Structure formats: C-alpha cells, structure tokens
Amino acid sequence: MRYDTGLRLRLLLGSALFSAIASPVFAKDAPAAPEAAATPAAEGQISDVVVTATKRETNLQKTPIAISVLDSATISDRHVQSLMDLADGGVPSLRIATFEARQSALTVGIRGIVPFDQNQTARDSGVGVYVDGVYLGRSQGLNAALFDVARLEVLRGPQGTLFGRNTEGGALSIVTKAPTGEFGGRMSAGVGNFGSYDGQLHLNLPSFANIAIKADAMIQHQDPTVKNPLAGQIGWNAYNRVGGRIAARWTPFDGFTADFAFDKAKDENTPFYSQLINYNPKGLNVGTYTAPGGALGTSLFYGGVACNTSNGAGGVNNPCIAPKAPLVGVHPERQSVADVGVPQQYSVDETQGFSANLKYHISSAIELRSITAWRKVSTNQWDNSGGPERVQFVPNGKTSRYSLSDLYQSQFSQELQLVGSIPQFDYVAGLYYFYEQARESAATPTSIQWNADGTAYTILPSQVFGAISSGNQGWDYNSRFLQRASFARARSYAAFGQVTYSPDFADTLHLTVGGRYTKDKRNGALYMVSGAATPWVLNYDRSRFDPMVTLAWDASQGINLYAKYSTGFRAGGANDRSSTFGAFGPEAVKAYEIGAKLDMLDRKVRLNLAGYIMDRSGTQIDFDNVDTTQFLANGTPNPTYNLHTENTANAPGISKIRGFEADLTVRPVDRLTLGASYAYTYTNVPTTLNPNPGPTFNAPTAVFVVYTPRNAASGYVDYEIPVGGNDTSLRFHLDANYADAAYSFQSESVKADSSFIVNGRLALADIAVTDHNKVTLSVWSRNLLNESHIYRRSAANAAVLGDYANFNTPRTFGAEISAKF
C-alpha cells in the first residue's frame, strides 16, 4: 500500500466493529426456495439465502458449511464483470490473482490453499471452479466475462466428498439464471475511463411446447492502463471480451426438467505491466563492460578486475552489478507509461461448452439427476510484460523476452446423482467421470536489441530466415524456436455418497456422514525441450477415499452450531516447465472445523463464525528460474538464455494452516444494511529441498504460501431511499477491502504490499417508463481512492538488476443505463 497502512486498517476495523459495514454473505433479498424450508423475512429483517452446496437447495444458516454468497445485486453493485474483479478481497478468504502478470490465466485460492503455477498441461488447481455444476479443468479462460449470474457461492474448506478432486481448499460455484418461460429481460450499456465500454442483453422468450429459451450476450472493453510507447502496439492491462449463451428448459411433464445450455466467449487481453521498482538493492559495486585494455565486451569489470556475478563471468571475490540502461527508469510508484516500447499484442482466450442437466423428481424420497458437459478452451498467449525491466543490460544485447504459449484443452464430464429424503434421513449418492486432454507449446524470443551504451534500441524482426535456433528466432509462428512442448490426458472416476440423520428423539441434532472414492489416471509427455526431441513421459495412477463427518445442532431458533471433519486432495502430475517433465505426488489435507450461524435480535443481526485447523501433506512447491544470462564466460551466446525452467517438489512433513472467520450482517433499520467480515489465516510450510539443477540443488529452502494475507477484512454499506412511487429508489453502495502484505512466489521471502480498495455505486433504480418497463441509471467506481499497491513482486534479479513488480489497476469509473422489459 502506498500510504498509511496502519491508519487504514484501524479505520476499517473500527468501522466494522462499530457499525458492521460488510459481510461475505452479500445476498440481498434472495428469496428462499420451497425446498429450503426458510422462514420468510419480515420487513426490516435480513433475508434468507438459498445455497446448493449440499447438492440440494438449503437455507444458508442451516447448512453446516462455511459459505459466502454474492447475488446478482451485489455483483452489479461492485461492478464485477469477471472473476478477476474479485481480486480486491471482497470475500476475505477467497484470493484471486493473475499467474505471472497474465489475465489469460487466474490463480484461485481459498483458506491458504493457493497454487503458484497451475496453468500447465499435467497439473491441477487446489480450488475447484464450477459453472452450473460443471467443473472447469483449466485455469486458462477463467477470466472470461460472467454471463447472467444468479449467485456466486464460495464454499470454504475441503469439499472432497460432494465435489471431489482438486477442491482441498474449497470450491467456487457459479450459478446462472435459468429461463423463465415468460417474455422479458434486461439490457444495459455503459462507458467509463480508459476508453471502457460494456453492453449486455438478457432475453427470456415465451415458452412454447413446454420449452423456455433464454439468450445472453455481452461485450466488455478497456484500453490499456499502462501505455506502450511503441507505435502500433497495445499497452498493458487492456481487454476485449465478447460472448454469448443460449439456454433452454424443457418440462414435458410434471417432475421432469431438462436444462440445456451452450456458451461461447472470446477474451482478448494484455498482461499487467512488470516494472523495475529498485536498482542494485544489494548495494554491489557497479561494474563496466569496458575491459582494462579499453575494449567493449560482454563481461563485467570493476577496478580493472573481472567480476564474479551470477551470469558466470570470471573473477574471484569481486562481486559487482551491471550498469542500468539509461532508458530504463526506476519506478517505485505505479507507472502509466512504459519507459521502453516493445512489441505487445493481445493474448486470445476462447472458451465454449455445452451442458445438459436433467432432473426427474419422482417423489420427495427420490430424485434422479444427470449432468453431462463438454467444454474446450484455447489460449494463445503473448506476454511482453517485462520489457527490459527484468534483465540486466548488456551492450548490443538482445532483451525483452516475449513469452509465447499456445494451449488447447478439451474436456468431457458425466455425473449421475440420486437425491432424496425419507423420514429422518436426507441423502445424496452419485457417480462421476471426467476426461480431459491438453497440449501446449511455448517459445521465448527476444524482441529488442540495445545499442552499445543503452541509449537506444531497435525492434528485432518478428520473422527470421535461415535455420531457426535459440539465437535466431522471431515471434511469427513460422519463426519460433520452441522451448518446450507437451501434452497430457487425464481420467478421473468417482463414487460418492452422503447421508444426514436427524433422529426423531432429538430432532435438533443432525449427523452427516459421507465419503468419496476417486481414481485418477494421467499420462503425458514432454516431447520437446529447447528445440530438441525428448523422451520424458508421465504415467500417473492413484486412488483415494475422502471421508467427511459433521455434527450439527439447532441450539435454538436462529442458533445453529456445527463441528466438522473433512478431507480433500489435489492430484499429482508433472511440471512441463521442467526440462525432464519432473513428476510430483498429490497433496492432501485433513480439516477440523467448528462453526456457529446465528440470527439474532428478531433477525436484524446475522453472525456466522468458523474456526479451522488444516494439516496438509505433500504440499506442491514450485521452484522457478528464468535464465537471464545472455553470454557465457567466454563471450559466446548462452543457448538457454530466456529459458524458463521450473521444478516441483512435495514438501516434507505437514504444512500447517490455521484460521478464523467472522461474518456479520446488520439491518438496524429498514432499507439500511451494514455488516463486517474478517479472515485470519496462518500458514507454515516445512523447509523443502530445492530440486532445480545448479548450485542450489537439494539446498534446504524456506518456502511460503502465495497470495494469502495473515489478516484480511472487507466491508460494505447499502442504503436505499424511496423516490416517488412505483418502486423507484435511490440506492447507495460502498465497500472497502483490506489485506495484509503476502508472498507472491513460493520460494522467495519477499512480500508484496498490503492493500486497501474502496468501491462504490450510486443508482437511481427502477424508474417506471411504462407499466412493464423500468430503467436504472447508475454511476460507479472501482478503487475509488486510486490506491496503489504491488500485488506481485520478485527479488530474483536483485543481484543482477533489481526487484520487479506488478501493480493493481488504478481507479476506474463510469456510468451505466439498464432497462428491464
């Protein structure tokens, strides 16, 4: 954070304790479904919230799981257009960040289960992301625009029984709005700063032949927030998103519902800018490339003696650092224009999928369900976010690594469920099958070349001729020198069941027991490294059983207590950034949790508490390295220059995760909602041996959990003032979100900044135009105070140049008009 962190934290927590200005249970007026058996809220009371975390609709307060819910009104108030917008910390236990600086792949974590690098062909996430019950197998494409969302459910803690593999930290479930069968809909259009604009259309058609159809379409655009000085090239943190979805609901007879949906989206985006925030932080002597005899070369000297730097130059006990190119500035504050213009074009993510969700409600005792889905994603990555800000200057040297990757994935899943209730018992049972295949290739050409003293540079050609090599390559597809290429196929089979027993003799007690058996198979190959064929293969075959036991007690009206034991796991695999496709095992977690869900003072105060202990074994730790050495000691070009290698090791022993969460919602008077939310997360991972080849091989290394602040808090206030008649009102929304500084690399001890983000919206809502048509006018701002903080920082190059960092998005604001018809 770039101003008084302590003051901001005291203000936030003080406000939270005094007036409760937020809660992760953000649902506002969400009606309870009949199955939830929820008590209707009277005027001025806090409404019930319906969730589907147990594969059936239940009342949030009676569901013994720690859950945060964001409904459609909250999503609109916070101007959440994609999952990346939740990176501000609105749900304190949910952490979302870019992988590297790339918007094309997101890192999603809950309760300290946050992977560092999950966007590869043969590895998985620790938090499952689902859309209408369909698991999304890759992190690529997760930042696509959100289609008409009814609610987002954040399930905190292992969900290994009902959701299965790769949900050891929890699950993020996105539930979209279903067709209504009645003509109507909503459309909106908006504009904002940074050249942004967006538009949405959601149309429900009248039902015919027992078929209801709904169509959704959207477009979102933002110009770069950091400009690129190179003419004709795109800057950083820009996006174009467009997509559509069509859904149909068929109800041929009572008790049977068939939901079909097809969606397709395209997300063009550029990464966040990586800037140099200090130079020579270790205070080394600054060397020169001029040898004692006066010749200019590629080796460093200080005091007439060759330096011994990490780039392999000779010398003994004479450490020094390379001089900084004059065109590269040091910027401890967020930049709006890059120092050096470099080639940068949009990365392109394309997603599409089809799903069929069938339900046959035979009776209250039995309902049959089937969820069938096919999806695919393609990502063509163009990442020149670092320019020359991450590599030491060398006279006439080539720099500005253009990280290129093409990933193509497809998946198929089938789930069968049996859900029902009989006297004293509620049960869920099911079978699950998942298959995916993914392939990727990557290249890292350099894009600019310095002159002799770093005062000027030339743009290297995108297309080269002659033999393609590490020293002679471009970024045109026909000129790429592939640093790596891999493919992987995965199959997963599961059988699961869960039953809740509520005995007649003690109907306030509810004992839930469940389990899931999973068998994972994965095979693949890293068939090319540095342009040469390689023999490295993966054959992974594991099975496991995940139990769950929960005891819940309805202590009194509005007071629900629970204790829970659960497990979860993240599948093993292989690291395709490793030069040998290094394999690693699964990680697993055992969790012990107690919680309380309280509705008090005539349902004007809601307080939910959860405390947990999680012990994780086999923690997957990534050790990464980019070879920034341009020339070897003898002056010849380094053939592995710009090569990104990464190896994964399973940490020994037990990684400890401990936490506490408190969620408070208060409605002191009608039309005013206040609340408070807080998450404390302690993590400790045992020292792990570094598997990377080189001088640090097998060295005991301190490792960390990324993007997990020790303390995080979030808050909001909603106030509504009636204006005239016909339900028109003036709505005011303000939210504030704080997080401590956190690590952004698993094997680096440097932390990024703390953060304090404020968002706001003011709307004149539901202006009656006709008897059936209403219009809403609104203005909004994200990062209202224009706070600046580093969310990702690396000191890996501190001995050769300095630390580089990525900053958050500056203040954005705009106006929007929407209409219901």
Buried (B, 14 or more C-beta within 10 A) or exposed (E): BBEEBEEBBEBBBEBBEEBBBBBBBBBBEBEBBEBBEBBEBEEBBBBBBBBBBBBBBBBBBBBBBBBBBBBBBBBBBBBBBBBBBBBBBBBBBBBBBBBBBBBBBBBBBBBBBBBBBBBBBBBBBBBBBBBBBBBBBBBBBBBBBBBBBBBBBBBBBBBBBBBBBBBBBBBBBBBBBBBBBEEBBBBBBBBBBBEBBBBBBBBBBEBEEEBBBBBBBBBBBBBBBBBBEBEEBBBBBBBBBBBBBBBBBBBEEEEBBBBBBBBBBBBBBBBBBBBBBBBBBEEBEBBBBEBEEEEEBBBBBBEEBBBBBBBEBBBEEBBBBBBBBEBBBBBEEBBEEBBBBBBBBBBBBBBBBBBBBBBBBEEEEBBBBBBBBBBBBBBBBBBBBBBBBBBBBBBBBBBBBBBBBBBBBBBBBBBBBBBBBEEEEBBBBBEBBBBBBBBBBBBBBBBBBBBEBBEEBEBBBBEBEEEBEBBEBBBEEEBBBBBBBBBBBBBBBBBBBBEBEBEEEEEEEBBBBBBBBBBBBBBBBBBBBBBEEBEBEBEBEBEBEBBBBBBBBBEEEBBBBBBBBBBBBBBBBBBBBBBBBBBBBBBBBBBBBBBBBBBEEEBBBBBBBBBBBBBBBBBBBBBBBBBBBBBBBEEEBBEBBBBBBBBBBBBBBBBBBBBEBBBBBBBEEEBBBBBBBBBBBBBEBBEBBBBBBEEBEEEEBEBBBBBBBBBBBBBBBBBBEEBEEEEBBEBBBBBBBBBBBBBBBBBBEBBBBBBBBBBBBBBBBBBBEEEEEBBBEBBBBBBBBEBBBBBBBBBBBBBBBBBBBBBBBBBBBBEBEBBBB
